[in-house]
Amino acid sequence: VHFVCADDAHGAPIMIAAEKAGKTPQQFTAEIAAGRQPYFDGFHIGFDHFHSTDSPENTGLAQSIYRALRKEELITTQTIEQFFDPVKNMFLPDRYIKGECPKCGAKDQYGDSCEVCGAVYGPTELKNPYSTLTGATPELRTSEHYFFQLSDERCVTFLRDWTAGRNRHDEPTLQPEVYAKTQEWLGPEGKGLADWDISRDAPYFGIPIPDAPGKFFYVWLDAPIGYLASLQNYFDSGKARANGEARSFDEFMTDDAVEQVHFIGKDIVYFHTLFWPAMLKFAGRKVPENIHVHGFITVSGEKMSKSRGTGISPLRYLELGMNAEWLRYYIAAKLNAKVEDIDFNPDDFIARVNSDLVGKYINIASRAAGFLAKRFGGRVSADLGVEGRTLLDGLRAHQGEIERLYEEREFGKAVRETMLLADRVNEYVDQNKP
């Protein structure tokens, strides 16, 4: 297994945040990336390679995939109207436009949806719009944009088949609830898909579109390509060879035996189950065998939010001397193969760690260690006796079931099954204590 990912470095929000900090986008993202390692090390997250979407590899791959799609006549242009900030001298992304909701009239709503009534709309539908960057009233201006023709019959047919497909292990490509959502988006006879706007106008922190001066790829075109770019850098840097991988990047990616699997959050399903596989397919590349989607982590029932101060600071958790494995265990004990949120509740966390890890699992070792050291010179008898052998054989008999649960990503069930075995051992110690 080669486990890779990358910092998603591009986009208008990064560019604007960097400007506010008085830094270039490259400096800004490099500082964020430099602070990443303590999180990985502290929580035993072992990426084989972690890279950035702002890289030569990603530029090369994104432009190559775009050219292949253009060759397939799946790229088109349209002139569209959008809001322009005359003070900042730039077209405004939806999240940088606020105004009154066109449905309920709520003030200070973003340019794509209303947080009061839940309505979804276009930024040009807002009443009394203003730029959140300068406060200026935005002007409507036209601009030529580039589109990936997701509505093309070839894309629709492929996506119908791929979303309903199964991998080489005869497992569905998508979880049932994710599959249902994709069919909703595809709509009857594939009429639900609109062409995808893949371009943004300068100034923009992103990858230039070939043969289109002043135009850049929208961040969501190059973000998933960043997985491949990270993998390519891992191969080209020699790290893959050091890990025992003799093939080149191209040889590896074209090998039929290689499986491409994604683990993502539920907020980015649209991009990963529609745009991404269609782009890969019609650029002549391997498509993912599986997309596994997880829900969010909530805290005491509330969504994590920096502005509201709800959440878990991973580094603060470690600074307090908390064991990373406790949190990993707690999450695993609640995790399943569905797209469900997991709630972190401090009281429940303490109770579960104390009862399961300390009271059951560690208890087995701590109870035995004392008298083994004091009375038996730290050695265990090879003769387990009939009862001991029966216990051990009984524990080992569960191996296949626990393996199956891990394969099916039913981590919570695997953990509960394991703790039931710990209960058996503790019962045995109680019955046979010296």
C-alpha positions as CSV (number, residue, x, y, z in Angstrom):
1,V,0.0,0.0,0.0
2,H,1.2,3.5,-0.9
3,F,-0.5,6.0,1.3
4,V,-0.3,9.6,-0.2
5,C,-2.1,12.9,0.1
6,A,-1.3,16.6,-0.3
7,D,-2.0,20.1,1.0
8,D,-4.9,21.6,-1.0
9,A,-3.0,24.9,-1.6
10,H,-4.9,26.8,-4.3
11,G,-7.9,29.1,-4.5
12,A,-9.1,32.6,-3.9
13,P,-9.5,32.2,-0.1
14,I,-5.8,31.3,0.3
15,M,-4.8,34.2,-2.0
16,I,-6.9,36.6,0.1
17,A,-5.7,35.3,3.5
18,A,-2.1,35.4,2.4
19,E,-2.5,39.0,1.3
20,K,-4.1,40.0,4.6
21,A,-1.1,38.3,6.3
22,G,1.3,40.3,4.1
23,K,2.7,37.2,2.5
24,T,2.8,35.5,-0.9
25,P,0.4,32.5,-1.2
26,Q,3.5,30.3,-1.5
27,Q,4.9,31.6,1.8
28,F,1.5,31.3,3.5
29,T,0.9,27.7,2.4
30,A,4.5,26.7,3.1
31,E,4.2,27.8,6.8
32,I,0.9,25.8,7.2
33,A,2.6,22.8,5.6
34,A,5.6,23.1,8.0
35,G,3.3,22.9,11.0
36,R,1.7,19.7,9.8
37,Q,4.3,17.2,11.0
38,P,3.6,17.4,14.7
39,Y,0.0,16.4,14.0
40,F,1.1,13.3,12.0
41,D,3.8,12.3,14.4
42,G,1.7,12.9,17.5
43,F,-1.2,10.8,16.3
44,H,0.9,8.1,14.5
45,I,-0.4,9.0,11.0
46,G,2.0,7.3,8.7
47,F,1.7,8.9,5.2
48,D,4.3,7.4,2.8
49,H,4.3,10.8,1.2
50,F,2.6,14.2,1.8
51,H,3.0,16.9,-0.9
52,S,1.2,20.0,-2.2
53,T,-1.1,20.8,-5.0
54,D,1.1,23.9,-5.7
55,S,3.8,21.8,-7.3
56,P,5.4,21.2,-10.8
57,E,3.9,17.7,-10.8
58,N,0.4,19.0,-10.3
59,T,0.8,21.7,-12.9
60,G,2.0,19.1,-15.4
61,L,-0.7,16.6,-14.7
62,A,-3.6,19.1,-14.5
63,Q,-2.6,20.6,-17.8
64,S,-2.1,17.2,-19.4
65,I,-5.5,16.0,-18.3
66,Y,-7.1,19.2,-19.5
67,R,-5.5,18.8,-22.9
68,A,-6.7,15.2,-23.2
69,L,-10.3,16.4,-22.3
70,R,-10.0,19.1,-24.9
71,K,-8.9,16.6,-27.5
72,E,-12.0,14.5,-26.6
73,E,-14.1,17.7,-27.3
74,L,-15.3,17.8,-23.8
75,I,-14.1,21.4,-23.1
76,T,-16.3,24.3,-24.2
77,T,-16.4,28.1,-23.5
78,Q,-19.3,30.3,-22.5
79,T,-19.6,34.0,-21.7
80,I,-21.1,34.4,-18.3
81,E,-22.1,37.3,-16.1
82,Q,-20.6,37.6,-12.6
83,F,-20.0,40.1,-9.9
84,F,-16.8,42.2,-10.0
85,D,-15.3,44.3,-7.2
86,P,-14.3,47.6,-8.7
87,V,-12.1,48.5,-5.8
88,K,-10.3,45.2,-5.5
89,N,-10.3,44.9,-9.3
90,M,-11.3,41.2,-9.3
91,F,-14.2,38.9,-10.0
92,L,-15.7,37.8,-6.6
93,P,-16.1,34.1,-5.6
94,D,-19.6,33.4,-4.1
95,R,-18.3,33.4,-0.5
96,Y,-17.0,37.0,-0.9
97,I,-20.4,38.4,-1.8
98,K,-23.0,39.1,0.9
99,G,-26.5,40.7,0.7
100,E,-30.1,40.1,1.5
101,C,-31.6,36.6,0.8
102,P,-33.8,36.8,-2.3
103,K,-36.3,34.4,-0.6
104,C,-36.7,35.5,3.0
105,G,-34.9,38.9,3.0
106,A,-32.4,37.9,5.8
107,K,-29.5,40.3,5.8
108,D,-25.7,39.5,5.5
109,Q,-26.2,36.2,3.7
110,Y,-23.5,34.6,1.5
111,G,-23.8,34.6,-2.3
112,D,-24.7,30.9,-2.6
113,S,-27.1,30.0,0.2
114,C,-29.1,31.5,3.1
115,E,-28.2,30.3,6.6
116,V,-31.6,31.5,7.9
117,C,-34.1,29.8,5.5
118,G,-31.8,27.4,3.7
119,A,-32.5,28.7,0.2
120,V,-29.9,28.1,-2.5
121,Y,-29.4,30.7,-5.2
122,G,-26.9,32.4,-7.5
123,P,-24.9,35.5,-6.2
124,T,-26.5,37.7,-8.8
125,E,-29.9,37.0,-7.2
126,L,-28.9,38.7,-3.8
127,K,-30.6,42.0,-2.9
128,N,-28.3,44.9,-2.1
129,P,-25.1,42.9,-2.6
130,Y,-21.7,44.0,-1.3
131,S,-18.2,42.8,-1.4
132,T,-16.9,41.4,1.9
133,L,-13.4,42.4,0.8
134,T,-14.0,46.1,0.4
135,G,-17.6,46.8,1.2
136,A,-18.1,48.1,-2.4
137,T,-21.2,47.4,-4.4
138,P,-20.2,44.8,-7.0
139,E,-20.7,45.4,-10.7
140,L,-22.0,42.8,-13.2
141,R,-19.4,42.1,-15.8
142,T,-19.1,39.5,-18.5
143,S,-16.2,37.0,-18.8
144,E,-15.4,34.0,-21.0
145,H,-15.2,30.8,-18.9
146,Y,-14.1,27.3,-19.7
147,F,-16.4,24.4,-19.0
148,F,-16.0,20.6,-18.7
149,Q,-19.0,19.1,-20.5
150,L,-20.3,16.8,-17.7
151,S,-23.7,16.8,-19.4
152,D,-22.3,15.1,-22.5
153,E,-24.0,11.8,-23.2
154,R,-20.6,10.0,-22.9
155,C,-20.0,11.3,-19.4
156,V,-23.6,10.6,-18.3
157,T,-23.4,7.0,-19.6
158,F,-20.0,6.4,-18.0
159,L,-21.1,7.8,-14.6
160,R,-24.3,5.8,-14.6
161,D,-22.3,2.6,-15.0
162,W,-19.4,3.6,-12.7
163,T,-21.5,4.7,-9.8
164,A,-23.5,1.4,-10.0
165,G,-20.4,-0.7,-10.5
166,R,-18.4,-3.1,-8.3
167,N,-14.7,-3.4,-7.8
168,R,-12.6,-6.5,-8.5
169,H,-13.5,-7.9,-5.0
170,D,-17.2,-7.7,-6.0
171,E,-17.8,-4.9,-3.6
172,P,-19.9,-1.8,-4.6
173,T,-17.9,1.2,-5.8
174,L,-19.9,3.5,-3.6
175,Q,-21.7,3.1,-0.2
176,P,-25.5,2.7,-0.7
177,E,-26.3,6.2,0.6
178,V,-23.6,7.8,-1.6
179,Y,-24.9,5.8,-4.6
180,A,-28.4,7.1,-3.9
181,K,-27.1,10.7,-3.8
182,T,-25.3,10.4,-7.1
183,Q,-28.4,9.1,-8.8
184,E,-30.3,12.1,-7.4
185,W,-27.6,14.4,-8.9
186,L,-27.6,12.5,-12.2
187,G,-31.4,13.0,-12.4
188,P,-33.8,11.1,-14.7
189,E,-32.0,10.1,-17.9
190,G,-28.9,12.0,-16.7
191,K,-30.6,15.3,-17.2
192,G,-29.6,16.6,-13.8
193,L,-25.9,17.2,-14.7
194,A,-24.8,20.7,-15.7
195,D,-21.5,21.5,-17.4
196,W,-18.8,22.4,-14.8
197,D,-17.2,25.8,-14.8
198,I,-13.4,24.9,-14.5
199,S,-11.9,28.4,-15.0
200,R,-11.3,31.5,-12.8
201,D,-10.0,34.9,-13.9
202,A,-6.8,36.6,-12.7
203,P,-5.9,37.5,-10.1
204,Y,-6.1,33.9,-8.8
205,F,-3.8,31.5,-7.0
206,G,-3.9,28.4,-9.2
207,I,-2.6,26.6,-12.2
208,P,-2.7,28.5,-15.6
209,I,-5.0,27.1,-18.3
210,P,-2.9,26.3,-21.4
211,D,-3.5,28.7,-24.3
212,A,-5.8,30.9,-22.2
213,P,-3.9,34.0,-20.9
214,G,-5.2,35.3,-17.6
215,K,-7.3,32.2,-16.9
216,F,-6.6,29.6,-14.2
217,F,-8.0,26.2,-13.3
218,Y,-10.7,26.4,-10.6
219,V,-9.2,24.9,-7.5
220,W,-11.5,21.8,-7.6
221,L,-10.1,20.8,-10.9
222,D,-6.5,20.5,-9.7
223,A,-7.2,19.4,-6.0
224,P,-8.0,15.7,-6.7
225,I,-5.2,15.6,-9.4
226,G,-3.0,16.4,-6.4
227,Y,-3.3,12.8,-5.2
228,L,-1.6,11.7,-8.5
229,A,0.9,14.5,-8.3
230,S,1.8,13.5,-4.7
231,L,2.2,9.9,-5.9
232,Q,4.4,11.0,-8.8
233,N,6.7,13.1,-6.6
234,Y,6.9,10.1,-4.2
235,F,8.1,7.9,-7.1
236,D,10.4,10.6,-8.7
237,S,12.0,11.5,-5.4
238,G,13.2,7.9,-4.9
239,K,11.1,7.3,-1.7
240,A,9.0,4.7,-3.5
241,R,12.1,2.8,-4.5
242,A,13.4,3.0,-0.9
243,N,10.1,1.4,0.2
244,G,10.6,-1.5,-2.2
245,E,8.7,-0.3,-5.2
246,A,10.7,-1.0,-8.4
247,R,8.3,0.4,-11.0
248,S,8.2,3.9,-12.3
249,F,5.2,6.2,-11.7
250,D,3.8,5.5,-15.2
251,E,4.4,1.7,-14.9
252,F,2.7,1.7,-11.5
253,M,-0.4,3.7,-12.7
254,T,-0.9,1.6,-15.8
255,D,-0.6,-1.8,-14.0
256,D,-4.0,-3.5,-14.0
257,A,-3.2,-5.0,-10.5
258,V,-3.0,-1.5,-8.9
259,E,-6.1,-0.3,-7.1
260,Q,-6.9,3.4,-6.5
261,V,-9.0,3.9,-3.4
262,H,-10.1,7.2,-1.8
263,F,-11.2,8.1,1.8
264,I,-13.0,11.4,1.9
265,G,-15.4,13.5,4.0
266,K,-19.0,13.8,3.1
267,D,-18.8,17.5,2.1
268,I,-16.8,16.7,-1.1
269,V,-18.8,13.8,-2.5
270,Y,-20.0,15.7,-5.6
271,F,-16.4,16.4,-6.8
272,H,-15.1,12.9,-6.1
273,T,-18.0,10.8,-7.5
274,L,-18.9,12.9,-10.6
275,F,-16.2,15.3,-11.8
276,W,-13.2,13.3,-10.7
277,P,-14.0,9.8,-12.3
278,A,-15.3,11.4,-15.5
279,M,-12.2,13.6,-15.9
280,L,-9.9,10.5,-15.4
281,K,-12.0,8.3,-17.7
282,F,-11.9,10.7,-20.6
283,A,-8.3,11.7,-20.1
284,G,-7.5,8.0,-20.6
285,R,-6.4,7.3,-17.0
286,K,-7.3,4.7,-14.3
287,V,-10.5,5.5,-12.5
288,P,-11.0,4.9,-8.7
289,E,-12.1,1.4,-7.6
290,N,-13.8,2.8,-4.5
291,I,-14.7,6.1,-2.8
292,H,-15.2,5.6,0.9
293,V,-17.0,8.5,2.6
294,H,-17.0,9.4,6.2
295,G,-19.2,11.8,8.2
296,F,-17.9,14.6,10.4
297,I,-16.7,14.6,13.9
298,T,-19.1,16.6,16.1
299,V,-18.3,17.7,19.7
300,S,-21.0,17.2,22.3
301,G,-23.6,17.2,19.4
302,E,-22.3,20.4,17.8
303,K,-20.5,20.8,14.5
304,M,-16.9,21.8,15.0
305,S,-16.4,25.5,14.3
306,K,-13.4,27.8,14.8
307,S,-15.6,30.9,15.0
308,R,-17.9,29.4,17.6
309,G,-15.0,27.9,19.6
310,T,-16.4,24.3,19.4
311,G,-13.9,21.6,18.5
312,I,-10.9,19.6,19.6
313,S,-7.4,21.1,19.2
314,P,-5.2,18.1,18.4
315,L,-2.0,19.7,19.6
316,R,-3.6,21.0,22.8
317,Y,-4.8,17.4,23.4
318,L,-1.2,16.2,23.1
319,E,0.2,19.1,25.2
320,L,-2.1,18.0,28.1
321,G,-0.3,14.7,28.1
322,M,-3.3,12.8,26.6
323,N,-2.4,9.6,24.8
324,A,-3.1,9.7,21.1
325,E,-4.2,6.1,21.1
326,W,-7.1,6.9,23.5
327,L,-8.6,9.3,20.9
328,R,-7.9,6.8,18.0
329,Y,-9.6,4.1,20.0
330,Y,-12.6,6.3,20.8
331,I,-13.1,7.2,17.2
332,A,-12.6,3.6,16.0
333,A,-15.1,2.4,18.5
334,K,-17.8,4.6,16.9
335,L,-16.8,4.3,13.3
336,N,-18.7,2.2,10.7
337,A,-19.0,1.8,7.0
338,K,-21.9,4.3,6.7
339,V,-21.7,8.1,6.1
340,E,-22.5,8.9,9.7
341,D,-21.2,11.7,12.0
342,I,-19.2,10.6,15.1
343,D,-19.8,12.6,18.3
344,F,-16.9,13.3,20.6
345,N,-18.4,13.7,24.1
346,P,-15.8,14.3,26.9
347,D,-17.6,12.4,29.6
348,D,-18.3,9.5,27.3
349,F,-14.7,9.6,26.1
350,I,-13.4,9.3,29.7
351,A,-15.8,6.6,30.6
352,R,-15.0,4.5,27.5
353,V,-11.2,4.8,27.9
354,N,-11.4,3.9,31.6
355,S,-13.7,1.0,31.2
356,D,-12.4,-0.5,27.9
357,L,-8.7,0.3,27.6
358,V,-7.8,0.6,31.3
359,G,-10.4,-1.6,33.0
360,K,-10.4,-4.4,30.4
361,Y,-7.4,-4.4,28.1
362,I,-4.6,-3.0,30.3
363,N,-6.0,-4.7,33.3
364,I,-5.1,-8.1,31.8
365,A,-1.4,-7.2,31.7
366,S,-1.3,-5.2,34.9
367,R,-3.0,-8.0,37.0
368,A,-0.6,-10.7,35.6
369,A,2.6,-8.6,35.6
370,G,2.7,-8.2,39.4
371,F,2.6,-11.8,40.4
372,L,4.6,-13.0,37.4
373,A,7.5,-10.7,38.5
374,K,7.2,-11.5,42.2
375,R,6.6,-15.3,42.2
376,F,7.6,-16.7,38.8
377,G,10.8,-14.8,37.8
378,G,8.9,-13.0,35.1
379,R,8.3,-16.2,33.1
380,V,5.1,-17.7,31.8
381,S,4.6,-21.5,31.9
382,A,4.4,-23.1,28.4
383,D,1.7,-25.5,29.9
384,L,-1.6,-23.6,29.7
385,G,-3.6,-26.6,31.0
386,V,-6.9,-27.7,29.4
387,E,-8.8,-24.5,30.4
388,G,-6.1,-22.2,29.3
389,R,-5.7,-23.9,25.9
390,T,-9.5,-23.8,25.4
391,L,-9.5,-20.1,26.2
392,L,-6.6,-19.4,23.8
393,D,-8.1,-21.5,21.0
394,G,-11.4,-19.7,21.5
395,L,-9.8,-16.3,21.2
396,R,-7.9,-17.2,18.1
397,A,-11.1,-18.6,16.5
398,H,-12.4,-15.0,16.3
399,Q,-9.5,-13.9,14.0
400,G,-11.4,-14.4,10.8
401,E,-14.5,-12.5,12.0
402,I,-12.5,-9.5,13.1
403,E,-10.5,-9.5,9.9
404,R,-13.8,-9.5,8.0
405,L,-15.1,-6.5,10.0
406,Y,-11.9,-4.5,9.3
407,E,-12.2,-5.4,5.6
408,E,-15.8,-4.1,5.6
409,R,-14.6,-0.9,7.5
410,E,-16.9,-1.8,10.5
411,F,-14.3,-0.6,12.9
412,G,-16.7,-0.1,15.8
413,K,-17.9,-3.8,15.5
414,A,-14.3,-5.0,15.3
415,V,-13.4,-3.1,18.4
416,R,-16.4,-4.3,20.3
417,E,-15.6,-7.9,19.3
418,T,-12.1,-7.5,20.6
419,M,-13.3,-6.1,23.9
420,L,-15.6,-9.1,24.4
421,L,-12.5,-11.3,24.1
422,A,-10.8,-9.1,26.7
423,D,-13.8,-9.8,29.0
424,R,-13.3,-13.5,28.5
425,V,-9.6,-13.3,29.5
426,N,-10.5,-11.2,32.6
427,E,-13.2,-13.7,33.6
428,Y,-10.6,-16.5,33.2
429,V,-8.2,-14.7,35.5
430,D,-10.9,-14.2,38.1
431,Q,-11.7,-17.9,38.0
432,N,-8.1,-19.0,38.2
433,K,-6.4,-16.3,40.3
434,P,-3.7,-17.5,42.7
